[in-house]
Amino acid sequence: MNRITATYDIESPVGVALAAEVLAGEQSTGTFTRLAAETDELRARSAARIERIEITGSRATPSLPSRKAGNSYERGLVTVSWSLENFGTSLPTLMSTLAGNLFELAELSAIRLVDMNLPSAFAMEHPGPQFGATGTRDFMGGHQGPIIGTIIKPSVGMNPSETAALVQTLVEAGIDFIKDDELQANGPHCPFDERVKEVSRVLNAHTDKTGKRVMYAFNLTDEIDQMWYNLELLEAHGGTCAMVCINSVGLTGLRALRNRSQMTIHGHRAGWGIYSRSSNIGISFPVMQKLWRLAGTDHLHVNGLANKFTETDDVIAQSATSVQKPVTEGGPAHLAMPVYSSGQTVWQIDPARTLLGNDDFIYCAGGGILSHPSGTAAGVIALRQAADAARNGISIQDYAKEQPELQEAIDTFPETRVAFKGSYPNR
Amino acid sequence: MNRITATYDIESPVGVALAAEVLAGEQSTGTFTRLAAETDELRARSAARIERIEITGSRATPSLPSRKAGNSYERGLVTVSWSLENFGTSLPTLMSTLAGNLFELAELSAIRLVDMNLPSAFAMEHPGPQFGATGTRDFMGGHQGPIIGTIIKPSVGMNPSETAALVQTLVEAGIDFIKDDELQANGPHCPFDERVKEVSRVLNAHTDKTGKRVMYAFNLTDEIDQMWYNLELLEAHGGTCAMVCINSVGLTGLRALRNRSQMTIHGHRAGWGIYSRSSNIGISFPVMQKLWRLAGTDHLHVNGLANKFTETDDVIAQSATSVQKPVTEGGPAHLAMPVYSSGQTVWQIDPARTLLGNDDFIYCAGGGILSHPSGTAAGVIALRQAADAARNGISIQDYAKEQPELQEAIDTFPETRVAFKGSYPNR
């Protein structure tokens, strides 16, 4: 099956069936009205095909402003397919086709790309994550269990020495993973090269002393040449993880990084709300994460359960599980590691683990570690105890009876309510 | 003034003023609750500042789904500023900051980035368009007047020989500019290198014969290394224009192209609807076009007046004029050339020219040329006549009395209604 399929949730003033034809025309042979040069043979070869239409509703007013008006606005799910012949296996051209001008069509008053399936021939042409969960553990000297991480805060404003001093505190507290904030890349007050030098000194000294290798995701987001320069610098200092804001550099920036990287790539999705926030426009995470994994990210942010942002817990669960599923049926699986973050404490680690059914995730907490009443080290220990409880199928309250750090965390952090409406395969 | 300002149109369940504080905190020092390490000095240096708040309305229900609920949802314009110290002059980090996690905040039920002003120190660190309108004209041997262009259709499906045959027809018809479709980059059925070879042979033979150099925008959208390879191939065949789908490759992809290009860059904005379609989420064109110009595009698509898509004529006018304004006050102007396209005929060229007040634009028509009853050459001539009429302040109907091709076009193509609600400086 050398066809790519995409499913859109659309609403239309001209009816879903007609709108689907316009969409398929615009995104393949390019004209709804047939041109002279558009022979039957050409259409058979290149035209997008409507595979399935499911009407889901109708409303009296358009969800988004539209040049065309209708008596009503019909809503439905439309699955369209394209031959691989149209774009080959180019990710950018896949984007131009599946997520191109169709978002602007006057025949649509809502359009969201909600699902995409690629043939294995497509996935085989892309490198995918170089290390994934197993490689990440190897870099850390065979780390077991979920990776307990934190984020440098304040996000911006500290200089390299201040950052290194904070890192010293964190590594002494037994943290597994630390990441730069997405706002901190290479500003004048905290230049990338100085930060790498000062922080690496702390990390390497800690490894020499304890044998433990803490992974630090240095945010090297920048122009291509500068990112490559940053990568080399990181390698020279024993770096094991390059963090990049994937929406800020774009798909080709991520892939360019992957092509030259000898370390894990930590994909931060800052800006994701543009794609996710409205139910009437955008792209779903299960679609975008496939593209990011094909381009080579090892870790991928999925927000956190009961987070400080807007996505529901069902969306988080869907996002987290999606990156652990094969990117296509057959062909390379290209699995990545989900990264939970945003308002995470000991309360969310059980559901975060349970919905995945494994420990192959990174769990980033800020206040959830630093605000532990017995200090940062106790904050890290409490999270590990909560992860142990989850792995053993024991509630954190029961497990805490013999684990004082966990008990203190339970008493300190307000219980969060994680509420799934859906059901998950591993739950 | 070494501060960057951004204006957001926001709606909030907690009130605009409080939401603005959350936004500014999240996108700078990173915490609404102050951390121990967040000293007064650090805040003075790095915290984003709220410069201005204007309340514009209120509604009973949220415009977008939000984790937080309110009794009402206040709407307003909020201007926030950041010190250049926070990100230096990195475009990707500017994106992570101005268009990062803020789109997901639970304190917002709508957020759209509607304006951005950069200090000249920022613009000076970026190459900007290498050629602009003047350089584009030079490549074409000193072309006068607006550039009349067309798009290869069907979008996909033709092989290189079929494409070259169509190009032969078009250059003989006197066209100035031809572009690939955004869906056609390097597919198996029409490989980039073969297309360049066959089409360039036609273009170069035409130049040898007539002295006229038609500009062809070859769509080289691909991964970075492949785009660079494509550029070299294009140069070897006398190419003068590289087309790229800027949303598909991302900002760093565009800049990487600019760094190695010796020809004009034609920026296609396929996928733009994700940013533009909803008034409750996204980024305005006047903001995005500054980033694309800083990264180096010479030409920039702005849709067309009375187009087949959804943007209103006021939005098109604002978009087209924005790319001809200096990117910052003081510093390099980095001007680009607007490209009109989508449903364009002789009817829209007068308003398209009038709102700019000059001829420095590309006017792409498909059916508006090919469907002329006296053939393609007459279609091109009619558009030139319409442009002459506009330059001389004569209506196309009056001008057509002595220009038969224009009269035929007027009789053939339905009159489009271009309706500006706003007023334009050059009108």
Interface residues (C-beta under 8 A of the other chain):
Chain A: Q27 S28 T29 G30 T31 T33 L35 A37 E38 L42 R43 R45 S46 A47 L64 P65 S66 R67 L84 E85 N86 F87 G88 S90 L91 P92 T93 M95 S96 T97 A99 G100 N101 L102 F103 E104 L105 A106 I111 K153 P154 S155 V156 G157 M158 E162 L166 D181 E182 L183 A185 N186 G187 P188 H189 T221 D222 E223 I224 D225 Q226 M227 C245 N247 S248 V249 G250 L251 T252 G253 R255 A256 N259 A270 G271 W272 G273 I274 Y275 S276 R277 S278 S279 N280 I281 G282 I283 N303 K308 F309 T310 E311 T312 G367 L370
Chain B: Q27 S28 T29 G30 T31 T33 L35 A37 E38 L42 R43 R45 S46 A47 L64 P65 S66 R67 L84 E85 N86 F87 G88 S90 L91 P92 T93 M95 S96 T97 A99 G100 N101 L102 F103 E104 L105 A106 I111 K153 P154 S155 V156 G157 M158 E162 L166 D181 E182 L183 A185 N186 G187 P188 H189 T221 D222 E223 I224 D225 Q226 M227 C245 N247 S248 V249 G250 L251 T252 G253 R255 A256 N259 A270 G271 W272 G273 I274 Y275 S276 R277 S278 S279 N280 I281 G282 I283 N303 K308 F309 T310 E311 T312 G367 L370
